[in-house]
Amino acid sequence: MRKILFHCTIGSHLYGLNTPTSDIDFFGVFAPDEKELLGLNELKYIDNSVLTTRKNERNTNKDIDDKVFSIRKYIELLLGNNPNIIETLFIPEKNINVMDSRFKELIDNYPKFVSKRVYKTFNGYAKSQFKKLEVKSERYNALKLAINYLKVAMENNITHLSEDSSFGLNKHLNYYKKSKGSIKNFHKGMEVSKVYEILNREYDEYGWRAKTETFKNLHYDVKFAYHLVRIMLEANFLLDNGFLNFPFEGKEKKLLLSIKNGEREIDDIKKIYHDLSVVSNEIFEKSTLPDNPDYDWADNFLTKIHKKFIIK
Protein backbone atom coordinates (compact mmCIF):
# COMPACT_ATOMS: atom_id res chain seq x y z
CA MET A 1 0.00 0.00 0.00
CA ARG A 2 1.22 3.48 -0.85
CA LYS A 3 2.48 5.38 2.21
CA ILE A 4 2.72 9.14 2.75
CA LEU A 5 6.14 9.77 4.27
CA PHE A 6 6.12 13.55 4.37
CA HIS A 7 3.65 16.36 3.80
CA CYS A 8 4.16 20.07 4.41
CA THR A 9 2.95 23.58 3.64
CA ILE A 10 5.19 25.56 1.29
CA GLY A 11 5.01 28.73 -0.82
CA SER A 12 4.15 32.07 0.74
CA HIS A 13 3.00 30.31 3.93
CA LEU A 14 6.53 28.92 4.30
CA TYR A 15 8.27 32.20 3.46
CA GLY A 16 6.11 34.17 5.91
CA LEU A 17 4.86 36.36 3.07
CA ASN A 18 1.26 35.13 2.82
CA THR A 19 -1.78 37.39 2.99
CA PRO A 20 -5.42 36.57 3.86
CA THR A 21 -6.09 36.03 0.14
CA SER A 22 -3.06 33.79 -0.54
CA ASP A 23 -3.70 30.32 -1.92
CA ILE A 24 -2.21 27.32 -0.11
CA ASP A 25 0.65 25.24 -1.51
CA PHE A 26 1.42 21.78 -0.21
CA PHE A 27 4.23 19.35 -0.96
CA GLY A 28 4.56 15.70 -0.11
CA VAL A 29 6.58 12.53 -0.57
CA PHE A 30 5.24 8.96 -0.74
CA ALA A 31 6.62 5.44 -0.79
CA PRO A 32 5.07 3.59 -3.74
CA ASP A 33 3.42 0.20 -3.50
CA GLU A 34 4.96 -2.85 -5.17
CA LYS A 35 3.26 -2.41 -8.55
CA GLU A 36 4.02 1.30 -8.74
CA LEU A 37 7.68 0.63 -8.06
CA LEU A 38 8.30 -2.57 -10.04
CA GLY A 39 5.63 -2.47 -12.75
CA LEU A 40 5.70 -0.94 -16.22
CA ASN A 41 4.14 2.35 -15.16
CA GLU A 42 6.32 3.87 -12.46
CA LEU A 43 4.36 6.46 -10.49
CA LYS A 44 6.52 9.56 -10.07
CA TYR A 45 4.06 12.02 -8.58
CA ILE A 46 0.43 12.61 -7.73
CA ASP A 47 -1.36 15.93 -8.23
CA ASN A 48 -4.06 16.50 -5.62
CA SER A 49 -4.50 20.18 -6.45
CA VAL A 50 -7.92 21.82 -6.23
CA LEU A 51 -8.60 24.97 -8.27
CA THR A 52 -11.77 27.00 -7.84
CA THR A 53 -10.77 29.71 -10.32
CA ARG A 54 -10.83 29.60 -14.09
CA LYS A 55 -7.73 29.51 -16.25
CA ASN A 56 -5.73 32.76 -16.15
CA GLU A 57 -7.62 34.08 -13.13
CA ARG A 58 -5.91 34.93 -9.88
CA ASN A 59 -5.92 32.10 -7.36
CA THR A 60 -7.76 32.69 -4.11
CA ASN A 61 -7.40 31.30 -0.59
CA LYS A 62 -9.81 28.55 -1.66
CA ASP A 63 -7.34 27.19 -4.22
CA ILE A 64 -4.97 24.40 -3.19
CA ASP A 65 -1.78 23.32 -4.93
CA ASP A 66 -0.86 19.88 -3.62
CA LYS A 67 1.74 17.71 -5.36
CA VAL A 68 3.14 14.52 -3.84
CA PHE A 69 6.32 12.93 -5.28
CA SER A 70 7.58 9.38 -5.04
CA ILE A 71 10.57 8.97 -2.73
CA ARG A 72 12.72 7.99 -5.73
CA LYS A 73 11.77 11.12 -7.71
CA TYR A 74 12.20 13.28 -4.63
CA ILE A 75 15.73 12.02 -3.99
CA GLU A 76 16.63 12.45 -7.67
CA LEU A 77 15.56 16.10 -7.48
CA LEU A 78 17.45 16.59 -4.23
CA LEU A 79 20.62 15.18 -5.77
CA GLY A 80 20.17 17.65 -8.62
CA ASN A 81 19.94 20.43 -6.00
CA ASN A 82 16.63 21.56 -7.46
CA PRO A 83 15.86 24.90 -5.69
CA ASN A 84 12.19 24.21 -4.92
CA ILE A 85 12.98 20.72 -3.63
CA ILE A 86 16.06 21.63 -1.57
CA GLU A 87 13.80 24.05 0.35
CA THR A 88 11.76 21.13 1.66
CA LEU A 89 14.73 19.88 3.68
CA PHE A 90 14.32 22.90 5.96
CA ILE A 91 10.61 23.09 6.68
CA PRO A 92 9.86 24.45 10.19
CA GLU A 93 7.85 22.19 12.46
CA LYS A 94 4.72 24.34 12.27
CA ASN A 95 4.57 23.78 8.50
CA ILE A 96 4.90 19.99 8.71
CA ASN A 97 1.65 18.03 8.41
CA VAL A 98 3.09 14.50 8.19
CA MET A 99 6.58 13.27 9.09
CA ASP A 100 7.17 9.52 9.05
CA SER A 101 9.97 8.50 11.42
CA ARG A 102 11.78 6.77 8.55
CA PHE A 103 11.69 9.92 6.45
CA LYS A 104 13.10 11.98 9.32
CA GLU A 105 16.41 10.18 8.82
CA LEU A 106 16.66 11.82 5.40
CA ILE A 107 15.82 15.27 6.78
CA ASP A 108 18.37 14.88 9.56
CA ASN A 109 21.00 14.07 6.93
CA TYR A 110 20.36 17.15 4.78
CA PRO A 111 24.15 17.83 4.48
CA LYS A 112 24.33 14.70 2.31
CA PHE A 113 22.40 16.58 -0.38
CA VAL A 114 23.43 20.23 -0.14
CA SER A 115 26.50 20.89 -2.29
CA LYS A 116 28.16 23.61 -4.33
CA ARG A 117 25.77 22.63 -7.08
CA VAL A 118 23.25 24.99 -5.52
CA TYR A 119 25.29 27.85 -6.97
CA LYS A 120 24.49 26.71 -10.49
CA THR A 121 20.91 25.57 -9.94
CA PHE A 122 19.74 28.51 -7.82
CA ASN A 123 21.50 31.11 -9.97
CA GLY A 124 20.15 29.42 -13.08
CA TYR A 125 16.60 29.61 -11.75
CA ALA A 126 17.07 33.26 -10.82
CA LYS A 127 18.46 34.05 -14.26
CA SER A 128 15.39 32.52 -15.91
CA GLN A 129 13.13 34.73 -13.77
CA PHE A 130 15.23 37.78 -14.65
CA LYS A 131 14.82 37.11 -18.37
CA LYS A 132 11.05 36.94 -17.92
CA LEU A 133 10.82 40.29 -16.14
CA GLU A 134 10.23 42.46 -19.19
CA VAL A 135 9.46 39.89 -21.88
CA LYS A 136 5.90 39.36 -20.68
CA SER A 137 5.26 43.10 -20.83
CA GLU A 138 6.72 43.34 -24.34
CA ARG A 139 4.60 40.46 -25.59
CA TYR A 140 1.44 41.78 -23.96
CA ASN A 141 1.92 45.26 -25.40
CA ALA A 142 2.69 43.79 -28.82
CA LEU A 143 -0.59 41.90 -28.68
CA LYS A 144 -2.49 45.07 -27.81
CA LEU A 145 -0.82 46.95 -30.68
CA ALA A 146 -1.81 44.22 -33.12
CA ILE A 147 -5.44 44.32 -31.95
CA ASN A 148 -5.55 48.09 -32.30
CA TYR A 149 -4.01 47.79 -35.77
CA LEU A 150 -6.80 45.44 -36.85
CA LYS A 151 -9.45 47.62 -35.23
CA VAL A 152 -8.31 50.61 -37.27
CA ALA A 153 -8.29 48.44 -40.41
CA MET A 154 -11.91 47.41 -39.84
CA GLU A 155 -12.92 51.01 -39.17
CA ASN A 156 -11.49 51.81 -42.60
CA ASN A 157 -13.58 49.03 -44.17
CA ILE A 158 -10.62 46.75 -44.84
CA THR A 159 -12.11 43.25 -44.89
CA HIS A 160 -9.11 41.12 -45.84
CA LEU A 161 -5.40 41.29 -45.10
CA SER A 162 -3.36 42.68 -47.95
CA GLU A 163 0.33 41.95 -48.33
CA ASP A 164 1.15 45.28 -46.64
CA SER A 165 -1.39 44.86 -43.83
CA SER A 166 -0.19 41.31 -43.22
CA PHE A 167 3.37 42.61 -42.95
CA GLY A 168 2.26 45.41 -40.60
CA LEU A 169 0.34 42.98 -38.39
CA ASN A 170 3.28 40.62 -38.09
CA LYS A 171 5.53 43.56 -37.30
CA HIS A 172 3.33 44.40 -34.30
CA LEU A 173 3.48 40.73 -33.27
CA ASN A 174 7.28 40.74 -33.22
CA TYR A 175 7.40 39.94 -29.47
CA TYR A 176 4.18 37.99 -29.31
CA LYS A 177 4.41 34.34 -28.25
CA LYS A 178 3.27 33.07 -31.66
CA SER A 179 5.61 35.32 -33.61
CA LYS A 180 7.55 32.41 -35.12
CA GLY A 181 4.53 31.27 -37.07
CA SER A 182 2.66 34.54 -37.36
CA ILE A 183 3.40 35.18 -41.05
CA LYS A 184 1.88 31.82 -41.94
CA ASN A 185 -0.98 32.19 -39.47
CA PHE A 186 -1.94 35.73 -40.47
CA HIS A 187 -1.23 35.84 -44.18
CA LYS A 188 -2.50 37.83 -47.15
CA GLY A 189 -6.18 37.18 -47.85
CA MET A 190 -7.30 36.31 -44.34
CA GLU A 191 -10.45 37.97 -43.04
CA VAL A 192 -9.51 40.89 -40.80
CA SER A 193 -12.49 40.21 -38.51
CA LYS A 194 -11.38 36.59 -38.06
CA VAL A 195 -7.82 37.56 -37.14
CA TYR A 196 -9.21 40.23 -34.81
CA GLU A 197 -11.36 37.58 -33.11
CA ILE A 198 -8.39 35.21 -32.68
CA LEU A 199 -6.15 37.86 -31.12
CA ASN A 200 -8.91 39.19 -28.89
CA ARG A 201 -9.41 35.68 -27.56
CA GLU A 202 -5.69 35.53 -26.80
CA TYR A 203 -5.95 38.90 -25.05
CA ASP A 204 -8.89 37.78 -22.92
CA GLU A 205 -7.07 34.61 -21.89
CA TYR A 206 -3.82 36.36 -21.03
CA GLY A 207 -2.64 35.93 -17.46
CA TRP A 208 -4.41 38.04 -14.86
CA ARG A 209 -1.20 39.75 -13.73
CA ALA A 210 -0.82 41.49 -17.09
CA LYS A 211 -4.12 43.26 -16.47
CA THR A 212 -3.28 44.63 -13.03
CA GLU A 213 -2.42 48.26 -12.37
CA THR A 214 0.93 47.13 -10.95
CA PHE A 215 1.89 45.48 -14.24
CA LYS A 216 0.72 48.46 -16.29
CA ASN A 217 2.59 50.95 -14.12
CA LEU A 218 5.82 49.02 -13.56
CA HIS A 219 6.01 47.26 -16.95
CA TYR A 220 7.17 44.01 -15.39
CA ASP A 221 5.62 41.06 -13.58
CA VAL A 222 6.24 41.34 -9.84
CA LYS A 223 5.89 37.55 -9.53
CA PHE A 224 9.09 37.00 -11.49
CA ALA A 225 10.91 39.77 -9.61
CA TYR A 226 9.81 38.43 -6.23
CA HIS A 227 10.96 34.88 -6.99
CA LEU A 228 14.16 36.17 -8.58
CA VAL A 229 15.24 37.98 -5.41
CA ARG A 230 13.94 35.28 -3.07
CA ILE A 231 15.92 32.54 -4.77
CA MET A 232 19.10 34.65 -4.77
CA LEU A 233 18.75 35.33 -1.06
CA GLU A 234 18.31 31.59 -0.47
CA ALA A 235 21.28 30.70 -2.69
CA ASN A 236 23.63 33.03 -0.85
CA PHE A 237 22.55 31.90 2.60
CA LEU A 238 22.74 28.24 1.61
CA LEU A 239 26.21 28.58 0.08
CA ASP A 240 27.43 30.41 3.16
CA ASN A 241 25.78 28.29 5.86
CA GLY A 242 24.80 24.95 4.36
CA PHE A 243 21.14 25.25 5.42
CA LEU A 244 18.09 27.53 5.09
CA ASN A 245 15.93 29.31 7.66
CA PHE A 246 12.21 29.90 7.13
CA PRO A 247 10.24 32.09 7.36
CA PHE A 248 12.05 35.17 6.08
CA GLU A 249 12.49 37.86 8.70
CA GLY A 250 13.88 41.37 9.15
CA LYS A 251 15.27 43.30 6.19
CA GLU A 252 14.96 40.33 3.81
CA LYS A 253 11.24 39.98 4.54
CA LYS A 254 10.79 43.74 4.15
CA LEU A 255 12.61 43.66 0.80
CA LEU A 256 10.57 40.75 -0.56
CA LEU A 257 7.28 42.30 0.54
CA SER A 258 8.18 45.60 -1.13
CA ILE A 259 8.74 43.74 -4.41
CA LYS A 260 5.66 41.57 -4.05
CA ASN A 261 3.54 44.68 -3.36
CA GLY A 262 4.85 46.45 -6.46
CA GLU A 263 6.86 49.13 -4.66
CA ARG A 264 10.06 48.72 -6.70
CA GLU A 265 10.88 50.08 -10.15
CA ILE A 266 12.42 47.79 -12.75
CA ASP A 267 15.83 49.47 -12.50
CA ASP A 268 15.80 48.89 -8.75
CA ILE A 269 15.09 45.19 -9.29
CA LYS A 270 17.96 44.94 -11.77
CA LYS A 271 20.36 46.53 -9.30
CA ILE A 272 19.26 44.24 -6.47
CA TYR A 273 19.76 41.22 -8.71
CA HIS A 274 23.19 42.44 -9.83
CA ASP A 275 24.33 43.07 -6.25
CA LEU A 276 23.10 39.67 -5.06
CA SER A 277 24.85 38.00 -8.00
CA VAL A 278 28.16 39.64 -7.08
CA VAL A 279 27.78 38.45 -3.50
CA SER A 280 26.85 34.97 -4.72
CA ASN A 281 30.07 34.73 -6.74
CA GLU A 282 32.13 35.80 -3.75
CA ILE A 283 30.44 33.34 -1.38
CA PHE A 284 30.77 30.49 -3.86
CA GLU A 285 34.52 30.95 -4.04
CA LYS A 286 34.77 30.66 -0.24
CA SER A 287 32.07 28.02 0.29
CA THR A 288 33.06 24.93 2.25
CA LEU A 289 30.20 22.85 0.87
CA PRO A 290 31.16 19.60 -0.89
CA ASP A 291 31.38 19.74 -4.67
CA ASN A 292 28.65 17.11 -5.09
CA PRO A 293 25.95 15.40 -3.03
CA ASP A 294 26.61 12.03 -1.41
CA TYR A 295 25.15 9.69 -4.04
CA ASP A 296 26.13 6.52 -2.17
CA TRP A 297 24.29 7.59 0.98
CA ALA A 298 21.20 8.56 -1.03
CA ASP A 299 21.28 5.26 -2.95
CA ASN A 300 21.52 3.23 0.25
CA PHE A 301 18.74 5.21 1.92
CA LEU A 302 16.40 4.78 -1.05
CA THR A 303 17.10 1.04 -1.18
CA LYS A 304 16.39 0.74 2.54
CA ILE A 305 13.11 2.64 2.27
CA HIS A 306 11.90 0.54 -0.64
CA LYS A 307 12.78 -2.67 1.18
CA LYS A 308 10.77 -1.62 4.22
CA PHE A 309 7.63 -0.98 2.20
CA ILE A 310 7.91 -3.60 -0.53
CA ILE A 311 9.50 -6.71 0.98
CA LYS A 312 7.03 -8.48 3.24
C-alpha positions in Angstrom: 0.0 0.0 0.0 1.2 3.5 -0.9 2.5 5.4 2.2 2.7 9.1 2.8 6.1 9.8 4.3 6.1 13.6 4.4 3.7 16.4 3.8 4.2 20.1 4.4 3.0 23.6 3.6 5.2 25.6 1.3 5.0 28.7 -0.8 4.1 32.1 0.7 3.0 30.3 3.9 6.5 28.9 4.3 8.3 32.2 3.5 6.1 34.2 5.9 4.9 36.4 3.1 1.3 35.1 2.8 -1.8 37.4 3.0 -5.4 36.6 3.9 -6.1 36.0 0.1 -3.1 33.8 -0.5 -3.7 30.3 -1.9 -2.2 27.3 -0.1 0.6 25.2 -1.5 1.4 21.8 -0.2 4.2 19.4 -1.0 4.6 15.7 -0.1 6.6 12.5 -0.6 5.2 9.0 -0.7 6.6 5.4 -0.8 5.1 3.6 -3.7 3.4 0.2 -3.5 5.0 -2.8 -5.2 3.3 -2.4 -8.6 4.0 1.3 -8.7 7.7 0.6 -8.1 8.3 -2.6 -10.0 5.6 -2.5 -12.7 5.7 -0.9 -16.2 4.1 2.4 -15.2 6.3 3.9 -12.5 4.4 6.5 -10.5 6.5 9.6 -10.1 4.1 12.0 -8.6 0.4 12.6 -7.7 -1.4 15.9 -8.2 -4.1 16.5 -5.6 -4.5 20.2 -6.5 -7.9 21.8 -6.2 -8.6 25.0 -8.3 -11.8 27.0 -7.8 -10.8 29.7 -10.3 -10.8 29.6 -14.1 -7.7 29.5 -16.2 -5.7 32.8 -16.1 -7.6 34.1 -13.1 -5.9 34.9 -9.9 -5.9 32.1 -7.4 -7.8 32.7 -4.1 -7.4 31.3 -0.6 -9.8 28.5 -1.7 -7.3 27.2 -4.2 -5.0 24.4 -3.2 -1.8 23.3 -4.9 -0.9 19.9 -3.6 1.7 17.7 -5.4 3.1 14.5 -3.8 6.3 12.9 -5.3 7.6 9.4 -5.0 10.6 9.0 -2.7 12.7 8.0 -5.7 11.8 11.1 -7.7 12.2 13.3 -4.6 15.7 12.0 -4.0 16.6 12.5 -7.7 15.6 16.1 -7.5 17.4 16.6 -4.2 20.6 15.2 -5.8 20.2 17.7 -8.6 19.9 20.4 -6.0 16.6 21.6 -7.5 15.9 24.9 -5.7 12.2 24.2 -4.9 13.0 20.7 -3.6 16.1 21.6 -1.6 13.8 24.0 0.3 11.8 21.1 1.7 14.7 19.9 3.7 14.3 22.9 6.0 10.6 23.1 6.7 9.9 24.4 10.2 7.8 22.2 12.5 4.7 24.3 12.3 4.6 23.8 8.5 4.9 20.0 8.7 1.7 18.0 8.4 3.1 14.5 8.2 6.6 13.3 9.1 7.2 9.5 9.1 10.0 8.5 11.4 11.8 6.8 8.6 11.7 9.9 6.4 13.1 12.0 9.3 16.4 10.2 8.8 16.7 11.8 5.4 15.8 15.3 6.8 18.4 14.9 9.6 21.0 14.1 6.9 20.4 17.2 4.8 24.1 17.8 4.5 24.3 14.7 2.3 22.4 16.6 -0.4 23.4 20.2 -0.1 26.5 20.9 -2.3 28.2 23.6 -4.3 25.8 22.6 -7.1 23.3 25.0 -5.5 25.3 27.9 -7.0 24.5 26.7 -10.5 20.9 25.6 -9.9 19.7 28.5 -7.8 21.5 31.1 -10.0 20.1 29.4 -13.1 16.6 29.6 -11.8 17.1 33.3 -10.8 18.5 34.1 -14.3 15.4 32.5 -15.9 13.1 34.7 -13.8 15.2 37.8 -14.6 14.8 37.1 -18.4 11.0 36.9 -17.9 10.8 40.3 -16.1 10.2 42.5 -19.2 9.5 39.9 -21.9 5.9 39.4 -20.7 5.3 43.1 -20.8 6.7 43.3 -24.3 4.6 40.5 -25.6 1.4 41.8 -24.0 1.9 45.3 -25.4 2.7 43.8 -28.8 -0.6 41.9 -28.7 -2.5 45.1 -27.8 -0.8 47.0 -30.7 -1.8 44.2 -33.1 -5.4 44.3 -31.9 -5.6 48.1 -32.3 -4.0 47.8 -35.8 -6.8 45.4 -36.8 -9.5 47.6 -35.2 -8.3 50.6 -37.3 -8.3 48.4 -40.4 -11.9 47.4 -39.8 -12.9 51.0 -39.2 -11.5 51.8 -42.6 -13.6 49.0 -44.2 -10.6 46.8 -44.8 -12.1 43.3 -44.9 -9.1 41.1 -45.8 -5.4 41.3 -45.1 -3.4 42.7 -48.0 0.3 42.0 -48.3 1.1 45.3 -46.6 -1.4 44.9 -43.8 -0.2 41.3 -43.2 3.4 42.6 -43.0 2.3 45.4 -40.6 0.3 43.0 -38.4 3.3 40.6 -38.1 5.5 43.6 -37.3 3.3 44.4 -34.3 3.5 40.7 -33.3 7.3 40.7 -33.2 7.4 39.9 -29.5 4.2 38.0 -29.3 4.4 34.3 -28.3 3.3 33.1 -31.7 5.6 35.3 -33.6 7.6 32.4 -35.1 4.5 31.3 -37.1 2.7 34.5 -37.4 3.4 35.2 -41.1 1.9 31.8 -41.9 -1.0 32.2 -39.5 -1.9 35.7 -40.5 -1.2 35.8 -44.2 -2.5 37.8 -47.1 -6.2 37.2 -47.9 -7.3 36.3 -44.3 -10.4 38.0 -43.0 -9.5 40.9 -40.8 -12.5 40.2 -38.5 -11.4 36.6 -38.1 -7.8 37.6 -37.1 -9.2 40.2 -34.8 -11.4 37.6 -33.1 -8.4 35.2 -32.7 -6.2 37.9 -31.1 -8.9 39.2 -28.9 -9.4 35.7 -27.6 -5.7 35.5 -26.8 -6.0 38.9 -25.1 -8.9 37.8 -22.9 -7.1 34.6 -21.9 -3.8 36.4 -21.0 -2.6 35.9 -17.5 -4.4 38.0 -14.9 -1.2 39.8 -13.7 -0.8 41.5 -17.1 -4.1 43.3 -16.5 -3.3 44.6 -13.0 -2.4 48.3 -12.4 0.9 47.1 -10.9 1.9 45.5 -14.2 0.7 48.5 -16.3 2.6 51.0 -14.1 5.8 49.0 -13.6 6.0 47.3 -17.0 7.2 44.0 -15.4 5.6 41.1 -13.6 6.2 41.3 -9.8 5.9 37.6 -9.5 9.1 37.0 -11.5 10.9 39.8 -9.6 9.8 38.4 -6.2 11.0 34.9 -7.0 14.2 36.2 -8.6 15.2 38.0 -5.4 13.9 35.3 -3.1 15.9 32.5 -4.8 19.1 34.6 -4.8 18.7 35.3 -1.1 18.3 31.6 -0.5 21.3 30.7 -2.7 23.6 33.0 -0.8 22.6 31.9 2.6 22.7 28.2 1.6 26.2 28.6 0.1 27.4 30.4 3.2 25.8 28.3 5.9 24.8 24.9 4.4 21.1 25.2 5.4 18.1 27.5 5.1 15.9 29.3 7.7 12.2 29.9 7.1 10.2 32.1 7.4 12.1 35.2 6.1 12.5 37.9 8.7 13.9 41.4 9.1 15.3 43.3 6.2 15.0 40.3 3.8 11.2 40.0 4.5 10.8 43.7 4.2 12.6 43.7 0.8 10.6 40.8 -0.6 7.3 42.3 0.5 8.2 45.6 -1.1 8.7 43.7 -4.4 5.7 41.6 -4.1 3.5 44.7 -3.4 4.8 46.5 -6.5 6.9 49.1 -4.7 10.1 48.7 -6.7 10.9 50.1 -10.2 12.4 47.8 -12.7 15.8 49.5 -12.5 15.8 48.9 -8.7 15.1 45.2 -9.3 18.0 44.9 -11.8 20.4 46.5 -9.3 19.3 44.2 -6.5 19.8 41.2 -8.7 23.2 42.4 -9.8 24.3 43.1 -6.3 23.1 39.7 -5.1 24.9 38.0 -8.0 28.2 39.6 -7.1 27.8 38.4 -3.5 26.8 35.0 -4.7 30.1 34.7 -6.7 32.1 35.8 -3.8 30.4 33.3 -1.4 30.8 30.5 -3.9 34.5 31.0 -4.0 34.8 30.7 -0.2 32.1 28.0 0.3 33.1 24.9 2.3 30.2 22.8 0.9 31.2 19.6 -0.9 31.4 19.7 -4.7 28.7 17.1 -5.1 26.0 15.4 -3.0 26.6 12.0 -1.4 25.2 9.7 -4.0 26.1 6.5 -2.2 24.3 7.6 1.0 21.2 8.6 -1.0 21.3 5.3 -2.9 21.5 3.2 0.2 18.7 5.2 1.9 16.4 4.8 -1.1 17.1 1.0 -1.2 16.4 0.7 2.5 13.1 2.6 2.3 11.9 0.5 -0.6 12.8 -2.7 1.2 10.8 -1.6 4.2 7.6 -1.0 2.2 7.9 -3.6 -0.5 9.5 -6.7 1.0 7.0 -8.5 3.2 
